[in-house]
């Protein structure tokens, strides 16, 4: 590929008069100014316009100076800040004016010069630094060059005589006959680089860029060396017989006698070859590189970066184009770089896409912010709904027609469909995806529907989406996907249409094999709705089909639903549905923990009605009735919020004797309750359980009273004698012995109550002993606390001859005295006297 465009700058046409001796020896360039040094000792000054690539070059001869009758011009170097042109001719350096080519007499020649170099970083406003190597000497002189004078400021001794010399600041890159080394003339540090076995004409040591040299190393390796001796770029393999090298980043140009080879520093590959004839040297500038031959000068101008990148893309070398762009991004405006970079990444993704490298393609598309509609538009029958969209992707040579692929190679096309699914779902949350949500969701909808991916389709339409409703409704009706159609309506906020669509499925007006629990879904949807009008519209239909499921509309609402129904609203509709009413009341009492008397009374009444209705039915389910009675009894026992009188009135004439007893017990009518259990229910076990449950948590006196009441009821009838004896023998601890002896019939023998008496006496003795033990333990605990108090307050008091009474100030002579809480000691008599006053 072409990375530089050659153009002829200068050519000396033969005069036709004898042998033409003209030969170019060297070249110096600054801006539009060209200085040619010839083999005949002449310096020619030319100016070159800087045309665009469509124009031809225009060269104008400005001046010429003959340095002498013979001898070639070895080197030309311009110092623009001083308007100086340094000329190495006849072994000495002469200074000319850059524009008039007149010699400057104030600056005398520097004789015996083999090589010289100007340090660019040493150039200041009024001076420059010149490095001069003398002939056949290892000494290098450092000159300070001014407008009208120069002076030698330093001489540096090198390890070997230099063959080539380049300077960057205080660092000298020196090539000798067998090695390269760096020498800092300020710090006098020398860094050996590497040996070589090159001929003198193949030794290269040139500046390239900021702080870097390019060298011809062993085996014709182009080496890049920084001033500190390190390298930032891998070496480039140059051709044999290379005579000169120059760098125009990111390319290095290697000059042979008949050609120029251009290599990329980034991948070390040959990019272009330019044929020349009798080449001598390369002269790089910021804008281009000049090729110097015997008779002519050519300019190599870099192809614009955008053109290079487009050429690489056309050749499907996108990775190479990306590398080139990233390394040269400083040459482009920021916006141009970003647009070009994104386009390259997306083009690379397209190439990967058609190579079926789908994972890499997806990453590149997302990284390059590719408009998802570009991919959607590639697929047959995929809708792009945006009217203002026009595909803009760069065409790639390996593109495929997906329509043809879908007809001829379905398995491969399936892979492309899977990619579309993955890509759209991943790009949707990104900034690029948010700009065309309707296209993304509609494409996913179409994809899932056509592929029969029911689960993914239902998940898409049941969550927040931007599907095109008009298109999707028609497609779903065509495929008879009515449940999914309802989900779509629901996600779009059209709850009425959603529920109406599902009701048609339940009532078999529409066949939809996609979902078998549509009714449960209707109930769940209604329970989560905040639109009361819609709920009232459909709740009757739900309750008629299933009361147990329908009640979930009111009991399984979301915690954040602010439009929940108050119980009075629910009661108005549930009055016609007894099962649902019972379930709702259970929800209020058991789950919502309502403390309203009305709710508890209504629930008990509901139980009673259902039980009585079941008992009156000859074909009733006994297990269901027993379960209901158990729930009723549990509620009667546990609740304290119902109207016991009202409940008793409802069941007084029924056979619900246990329930009657519990109701009577709630009003404190325990004797009557026990009489119902004993005489009407005839269940002694129930009567005994009633006593235990009623006395739970009460004091012992209450327990003894209620058990004594049951005993008296038993004793009222001769049929319950055995029950009375069993009651005494099984519960001796629940009776007061003296009270029992008072109510027992005189006709009872001692043998009948012997067991009870023994157990009761044993319990009495045990209680007495336990009280004594508890009292003893309490005394011990008291003593322990007193001991702890004494130990905490015990303190030694030292009394000697110097201690006096705090009150009378007389000595404490006796062993008895008082100590006040504040620590003062007093006689007992003094303390008593103070107290009396």
C-alpha positions, 0 to 999 in steps of 0.5 A: 500500500502507498503511505508516501506520495513521491514528487520530483522537486529538482532535476538538473537537465544535461546542458548537451555541451560535453560531459555533464559534471553536475552532481548533488552531494548534500541537501539542507531544508528549512521551510520552503528553502532548499540548499543544495551542495554539489560535488563541484563545491557550489551551494545553490539556494532554491525555494519550493512552494508548498502546494496541495497534492493536486498541484504541481511543484514550483521551484525557483532558483534564488541564488548560488555561491561557489565555495572554490574551484574544486572539492565537494560540499560535504554537509549543509546545516541551517541555523534559522534563529541566527540566519546562518548556513554552516557549510562543511567544505575543504575540511573546514566550516564556513558560515554563510547568510541563509538568504544572500549566501554571503560569507560572514567575515566575523565568523572565521573558518573552523579548520580541520573538521571531519564531522559536525552536528548542531544540537537542536535542544541547544539552540536559543534565541541568540546562540546555538551549540555546535559539536565539531569532530576534528580530523584524525583525532578523538577530540570533540569540540563544543562551540557556542555560535552567536550571530557575529562570533563563535567560541569553543567552550569545551573539548571532549575526549572520546574513547574512539575516533568518530565516523558519524556523529549526532547530537541531542542536547548534551548527548552525543550519539557516536558511531565508530568503525566497530561500535556505537556509544552514547556520550554526555559531554556535560556529565562525561558519562559514556554508555556502550550500545552495541558492536557492528561490522558494517562498512563505512558507507553503511554506518547510520547514526541519525536523529529521529524525533525528540530524544531518539536516534536511529542506528543501523545495527548488527544484521541490518537491524534498524535500532531506535535508541533514546538518550538514556540508552533504552528503546521504546520501539522494537528493531526493524529489519532493514534491507542489506546495503542500506546507506541511510535511514530517516524516521517520519513517524510511524514509518522508518525509511531505509535508503539503498542505491536504487530504492527506498524501503518504507517500514512501519515502526508499529508492526515492523512490516514493509509498507512501500518501496519507491524506486530511485537512481543513484541515491545518496541520502535522506533528509527528513523534515516535519512535513516530508522526507527528501530523497537526494540522488546524483541529479535530482531531488524527490519529496516523499509526502505522507498520505493523509492519515484518513486515506491510509486508514480507509485503504487498510479498511478496504483491505480488511486490515482493520486491526492494523488501521486501529493501531495506526490511528491510536498511535497518531491520534495527536495528528487529528482533531479530537472529534475527528479522531473519535468519529474515525475510531468508532467507525473503525471499531464498528467496521472491525466488528462487521468483519468479525460478524460476517466471519461468525466470530460473534463474541468479538463482534458484539464487544466491538459493536458496543465499544464503537457505540454502533447504532443497534438499528444498523444490525437490525436492518441487516436481518430479513423481516426485522422492523426498523421503525424509526422513519429518520434512520438510514443505514451508514455502516461501512461496506465490508468485502466479506458481507453476506446476504442474510436473507439468502442465508436464511433460505439456504443455510438455516443452522448458520442463520440460527447462529446469527439470530442468537447473536442478534438476541445477545447483542440487543439485550446487552446494548439496550441499557447503554446510552446508544441503546436508550436512543432507539428502545422501540426498535430494540424491543420490537426487534426482540419481540419479532425474534422471540415470536418467530422462533417460538421462544415463549418464555423469553417473549413473555418475559419481554412483554410482561416487563416495562418495554417499548414495543410498537403496540400496533405491530405486536398486537397484530402479530400476536393475534395472528399467532394466537398468542392471546395470553402474551397479548394480555401481558403486552396490554398489561405492560402498556398500562391497558389493564382492562384490555389485558384482563378482558383478553385473558377472560376470553381464554378462560371461557374458551372463546380463544385457544392459547396453549401457551399458559394453563394458569390464566385464571390464577394470573387474572387473580394475581393481576387484580390483586396488584392493581390500584384501579378500583374501577377495573377490580369492581368490573371483574371481581364478580366474574372471578368470585363466580368461578372460584370464591377461594381464589377470588378472595386473594384479590383483597387479601394478597395486595401489595404492601405499597398499594395505596388504593386498598379496599376498606372492609366495609367496601369488601363486605358489600360484594362478598355478602353473596359469596359466603365462602369468600366472606369467611375467608376474608374475615379469617384474613382480617382476624388472623393475619391483619389482627383486627380488634374490631368486635364486628369482624370477630363476631361476623367470622364466628357467625359465618362459621356457625351458619356453615356448620349448621347448614352442614349438619342439616344436610344429609350428605354433609362431609363430616370431616369438613364439618369437624374441621370447621367446628375445631376452627370455631372453638379455637376462635371462641377460646382465643378471641376476646373481641366478639359479642358472646351473648349474640353468639350464644343466642345464635347457637342456644337451640342448636346441638353445638353444646361445646360452643355454647359452653365456651360462650357462657364461659366468656361471660363468667357463667362457668356453672351453666357452661359446665352443666351444658357440657355434662348434662347436654353434651354428656362429655366428661372429658370436655368438661374437665378440659373446660376447667383446665383451659378456663383456669389457665393463667388464673390463681389457685383459688379460681382453679379450686373453685371451678373444679369444685363446681364441676364436682358438685354438678357430678354429685347432683346426679347418681349417674355421675358418681364414677365421674366424680370419683375419677375427677377427684383421683385425677386432679387432687392438686386442683381441689381444696381438701376442706371444701371437698369434704364439705360437699361429699355425700355422707354415704360415701365410704372412706375407701372411695376417696382414700386415693384422693385423700392420700394424694391431697394430703401428700400435696398439702404436706409437700406445699408446706415443706416447699414454703418452709424451704422457700423461706429458708432460702430467702433467709440465706439470700438475705444473710448473703446480701447483709454479708456482702454489705458489711464486707463492702463497708468494713474498713480498719480504723487506727486509733492512737494517742494523737486521736481526739474527739471531733466534738470535745477535742479530748483524747479517745482513751476508751475502746468504744467510740463512734465514727461518722459517715464523713470519717470523724471520730467522737465519744459516744457521750458527745454524740448523744449530747449533740443528738439531744440538742 
